[in-house]
Amino acid sequence: MAKLAKEQVVQELTEKMKHNNGVIVTQYQGMTVVELSELRSKLRAHKCEYTIVKNTLGAIALKNAGLESFAQFFEGPTAIAIENGDPVASAKVIIDFTKEHAKLKIKAGLLGARVLTAADVKALAALPSREVLIAQILGTLQAPIANFANVLQGTIRKFVYVLDAVQKQQAQKA
């Protein structure tokens, strides 16, 4: 690879590292091209890019991005998943893929500036998706209002029952 091409790769990787929602570092040794393509297509649906990275270029890009401590995970055959969408959804895809393909190993992750271990990435994948969490919060916020409206309707409902009973009583007398 020519020096100019390497500099361009480092520059692009630095920008991606600076402007992402998360990064997952994996070891892909022993996987076929078909398996890697399958993983890429699954991740692409979640706005995640899966790229094989040369360790030295990755380390330089991380240093440029101010994430030197994360460079320790760039050893051996390394590929990274750069998440631009929901980090939980991308982590779920990778965790599910590792269950089907034992050759894919998770080394570490990066969420913002926080370094995640492989266990942390698995815990992240266990979280509900962003949409589910928003729905849960909205349901929690809506519950008191719905209960209050039900209490107010209870008074009106009882009044209607009393009127109905009075009407039936008047009908029996007549």
N, C-alpha and C positions, 0 to 999 in steps of 0.2 A: 504494500500500500504506500503510495507516494506521500511525502511529508504534507503537502497541501491538502490531500484528501483526509489524512489523519487529523489535521487541524480543524477541518470542517466538521468531521465526525465529533470531535471533542467539543466544539462550539455548540453544535446541535444538541448533544447530550447534556451539556451544561444548562442550556436553556430549558430542556425538558425536566431536568432535575430541580431547577428553581421553581418552575411553574407546573406543579402537579398536585394531585390530591393524595398520592401515595405511590410507593414503589415496593415491589416484592422481588427479591433476588432468589433465583432458583438455579439448581444444578440440573442440566438436561442430558447428561452423559448417557448414551445408550438408546436414546429416543430416535425414532425414524423421522424422516422429513414429513411423512403423512401425519404422524402424531403431532408434530410441532405445528403443522398447518391447521390441524383440527383445533388445537388449543388457541392459536391465533384468531381463528374465525369465531370461536366462542367468546373470547375476550373483546374482540372488535365490537360485538353487539353491546358491550357495556362501556364503550369509549375508553378502552384500555389497549395499549400498544405493547406487544411482546417482542423483544429484540434480543438477539445474541450480541454480547458486548465483549470486546477484548479487554482483559483485566487492566492493562496499563492505561488504556484510553479511558476506561471507566474511572479509575483512580484519579486521573488528571481532571476529568470532568467534575468529580465529587469535590476535589480540592478547590476548583474554580467556583463551585457552588457553595462552598463553605461547609461541606459535610464530610470532612476528612475522616471522622470516626467511623463512618459507614463503609469506608474503602476496605476495611479488614475482611469483609465478606466476599470480595472479588478475588477468589482463588479457584483454580480449576475451571472446567467448562461452565461459564456463567451466562445466564440470560436474565433479563429484567422485564418485569411487567410494570409499565408506567401508566398509572391510572389518572385519567382526566375526568372521569365520571364519579360514580359512587364507589368508594374504596371497599365497602362491605361486599357489594355485588361481585367485584373482581376477585376478592379474596375467596368468596364462595366458589366461584368457577374454578380457581386454581386448586383449592382443597378437594373439590369433587373430582377434578381431573387426576390428582395424585392418588385418589382411591382406585381409579380405573387403571392408571399407569404408574406402577411402583417405581419406575426409573426416574420420574420427576421428583426432585427433592426441594423442599423449601429451605433456604438458608437463613433469610432474615427479611425484615420489612422496614419501611420508613413511612411514617405518617406525620407529615409536616416536618419537624426537625427531630422528632422522637424516633429512636431506633427500636424496632420490634424484633423479638426473637421469633423462632418458628412457632413456638407455643402461643405467642401473642397474636400471630397471624391467624392461627387456628381459632383463637378466641374471638378475633375480629370477624371471622367468617361465621361464627355462631350467632352473631347479633342479627336482629331483624333488619330488613332493608330500610332505607330512608323513608320510603313511602309508608311502610307499615308503622314506623315510629311516629311519623306525623299523624297518621290516622289514630293511633293510640292516644296521643296528646290531645287531639281535637275531641275524641270521645270522652276523655277525662274532663276537658273544659266544658263540654256540652251537657254532661250528666246533671250537674246542679240546676241548670236552667230548665232542663226537661223535667226534673223532679219537682221543681217549683211550679211549673205550668200544670203538672198533674195534680198537685195539691190544690191549686186554684180551681181547677176543673172539678175537683171532688166536691166542693161546696155547691157549685151549680148543679152537679149531678144529684146530690142529695135533695136539693130544692125541687128538682124535676120529679124525683121519686115521691116526695111528699105531695106535690100537686097531682100526680097520677093516682096516689092512694086516696086523696080527697075526692077526685073525680069518680073513682070506682065506688067509694062509699056513697056518694050522692046518687050514683046510678042504681045502687041496691035499694035505697030509700024510695026511689021513684017508681 
